[in-house]
Amino acid sequence: MTHRLEFLDLQAFILVAELGSFHEAAQRLHLSQPALSRRIQKLEELLEVELLERTTRRTHLTPIGADFLPRARRMIEEYESSILNMRELATHQKGTVTIACLPTAAFYFLPSVIRGFSEAWPGIRIRILDVSANEGLQRVINGEADFGINMFSAQSAEVSFTPLLRDPFVLALRSDHPLAAKKSIQWADLEQVRLITVSRDSGNRTLLDNALSAEGIRLNSFYEVQHLSTSLGLVESGLGVAILPKMTMPGPDHDTLCSRELPEPRIQRTIGLVRSSSHSISSTAQLFIDMLLEHWGNSTDS
């Protein structure tokens, strides 16, 4: 089979079928009748079927031609729609930006940027994958996300990392907890309290454990949960205290919860922009990244 399916061949077939006349279709398409006939013949040879029956007066669809006509129309519609969508994408009228983001960072980094971005490009959808550090890294590497907002510790040779913010760990506790009244917290103060920790699969837990182990500090890890939000809930219920990234804490006017600075060694995580080294960034996603960097790019200097 040497022929290729061409847009003009489909267009010619549809018009002949709708008008029932090669003569009228040729005039509409600004073709000679022999040229139009060659297009129909080429299409029939490609499909290896007879689509049209010609009589002395009119042209009729064969049963197979009648079955193929709506399919041909759909192919034309999809082609034209694809062209339109590509133009809209190129001019950023439509599109989707997918971000793999740490849950704790999603509400901290994104709302202000999304608000400005949506005002500038209202037709572009934002899809947020609020997942763990390791999963977010894989989503970027696999191309499921355009880029990610992640911790520096969750890194791979397959991605690049641009720092955005240093996020210190703090002690989370109830405002009526005895330690909340202390002017400064020492590690010895935490040896006898029940500590609520996240699982060892968490990048935050790994960062905390490594920092404490290096200083020979051992704490009473009594409760273990999967999510930082759950640990905050247990702290609020009075079951213990937690060491968490400051970004996860509610505002200072919270009725129940408060935070206190931790002593040396200062433990902090660096949050930043993660991009794949092997997948190119779409122009739409790059627009969002540019706005994100403009908004947060100088935060690590403070």
N, C-alpha and C positions, 0 to 999 in steps of 0.2 A: 504494500500500500504506500503510494508515493505522495498522495494528497494530504494536505493539512486542513483541519477545520478552520475556516476563516469567518470573521465577523460579517463581512460583506456578503458571503454566501448565505448565511443564516438570514440576514436582513432581506436579501433578494427572495428567498423562499417564503418568508412570512408575508411579504408584500404581494407576491403572486397569489398565494393562498387566500389572502384577504380580498384582493380585487378580482380574482378569478380570471385574470387576463395578463398574458405576457406583454401585450402591447402597452396597456396602461401602466403596468409596473415598470417597464423599461423607461417610459416617459418620466415617471416619478423619480427614478434613480439616475436619470440622465445617462442612460446606457443605450446602446443599440440592442435590438432584440437578439441577434446572434451572441452578443457578449453576455446578455442575461441568461440565455439558454445554456451557455458554457458554464456559468456559475452554478445553475441548478444541476446540470449534468455532473459537475465535479463533486457537488455535495452528495448526490445519489451514489456516485462511485465510491466515495469515502465511506458512506453508511452501508453500501452494498444492498440498497433497497430502492424501490420506485416510489417516489413521494407524490408525483403529480401525473394526472392523465390529461392529455390535450385532445380536444375535439376541434372540429372546424370552427365552432363558435366560442366555446368557453373552456376553461381549464379547471379541473376538479382534483381534490385531494384523494389519494388512494386511502384505504383503511389505515395503512401504516403511516401515511402522511398526516392523516387526521390525528393519529396518536402522537406523532412527533411535533406537531404544531405548538401545543402548549409548552412542551419541553424547550423548543427553540425560543419561544417568547421569554421563558424564565432565564435561559442562558443570556439573552440580550439584556434583560433587566438586571441580572447579576453583574454583567460586564459593566454596564453603565453606572450601576450603583457603586461598584468597586472603584471606577474612575473618580466618581464624585467623592467617595470616602477618602481616597488618596489625596485629592485636592484639599479636602477639609483638614486632613491630618497635616498636610504640608503647611497650611496656613493656621494651624492650631485651633481650628474651629471645633474639632472633635478629637477624642482620644481618651486614653486611660493611663494614669500613672499608678504603678503598684509599688508600695513601700513595705519592706519587711522591717518592722520596728519593735524594739523592746517595749512591752506593755507600759512600763514605768516611764519611758521616754515619749510614748505616743502623745499623751495629753500635755506633756511639758513642751516639747519642741514644735509639734505640728499645728495646733489650732490657729495660731497667729499667722503662720505662713500659708496655711490652707485658705484662710479668709482672704488674704491679699491676692493669692493665686486665682481663686475662684472669681474674684472681682475683675481680674485682668483677662482671664480665659474661662468664661462661664460654661463653655461646652465641654470642658475636659473633666472627666470623672477621676476621683481619687479613691484608690483601693488600699486599705491599710491591713497588713497581715501582722497582728500583734502577737508575736511568738517569742519563744525563748532565744537567748543569744545564739546557741548552736544551731537551732532550726532556722533562725533568720539568716545566718551565714550561709547555710545550704540553699535557702531559697534564692539568694543572690547568685551563688555559684551556678545553680541549675538554670538560671534565667527566668525563674518564676516571678521574681521581683526585679524591677528596674534598678533599684538600689536599696540599701538598708541603713538604719540607724542602730548602731550596735556598740558593744564595749570593745576597747582596744585588745583585751585579753582573748576575745573570741576572734582570732585572726587566722589567716591561711595565705599561702603563697599565691592563691588564685584570686585574691582581692587586693584592692588598695584601700588605705584608711586615711581619712582627713579628720583630725581632731576638731571637735566643736565645743566641748564643755568638760571641765573637771568637776566630778560629783563626789564630795566627801561622804564617808560613812558617818552616821551619827547614832546615838543611843535613843531609841524610841521607847517612851514610857508614858504611863498615865500622869496627868498633872498632880494627882494626889499621892503618887508613889513617893516613899521617903527620899529616894535619890534625886527627885525633881527639886528638892529644896537645897541641895548642895551647890555651892558656888562652882566647884569643879569636880569632875569625875575622874577617879583613878581606876586602873585595871583591877586592883585589889577589891574595890567596891562591888565588882561584878562577879566575884568568885562564888558568892553564896546565893545569888539570885537565880531564878529559873530563866534560862535564855531560850527564846523561840527562834529557831533557825530554819532556813529553807534547805531543801535536799542537796545532797552532794553533787547532783547533776547540774546544779545551777552555777553559772559563771560567777555570780556574786558570792556564793558560798566558797568556791575555790579561791577567789581573790582574798576573802577574809581569812580563811584557814591558813593560807600560805603566809600572810602577813603576821598573824599571831604566832604561828609555829616558829617563824624565824626569830621571834623575840622570846620564845619559851613561855608564852602566855597560854594558860589552859582555863577555859570557862566551862560553866555547867550547862551544856546544851541539852535541855530537858524535853522540849517539844520540837518536832520537825514537820514542816509543811512543804507544799509544792510551790506556792506562790507568795510573793511579797505581800500582796493584798490580804491574804489569809493571816499572815503573821501579824499584820497591823490590827486585824479584827480580834485576834487573841490577846494582843497587848491591851486593846481598848476594853476587853472583858476582864482585865485584871489578872490574867493567868501568868504573866511574866513580862520581861522586857525583850527588846530585839535590837540588833545592830543592823541598820539598813542604810542604803544610799539616801542622802538627803532629799533627792528628787522625789522619792516615794512618799514623803511626809505631807500631810495636809497643811494648810496655812497656819500661821501663828495664832489665829483667833479661834482655833478648834476648841470645842467645849471640853473635850476629855484628854486628847493626846498632846504631847509636847516632845521636844527633842533636846538633847544636850550634846555638846561637843565631846569627842573622845580624846583621851590623852595620847601622847606619842606612843607608838609610831602612828603618824597620821595615815589613815587608810583612805584611799580614794580610787575611783574608777574614772577612766577617760571615755567619754561618749563621743562617737564621731560618725562620719559618713562612710559607708562601705560600698565600694563599686567593684564590679567584676573586672578582672584583667583580660578576660577572653571574650565577653559579650559587649558589643557596642551599646552606648546609651542612646535611646531615641531622642529626637530633638525636643519632644514634648516633656520627657523626663528631665532633660537638661535644663529646660526653663524652670522647672520646680527646684532643681538642685541649685541653680544660680540664685534664686530667691532665698532658699534656705541658707546658703552660705553668706549672702548679704545680711541676713537677719542675725545669724548665730556665729558667723566666721570669726569674730573677734573675742568670743567668750572665753577662750582658753588663755587669753592674755591677762585676764583679771584674777 
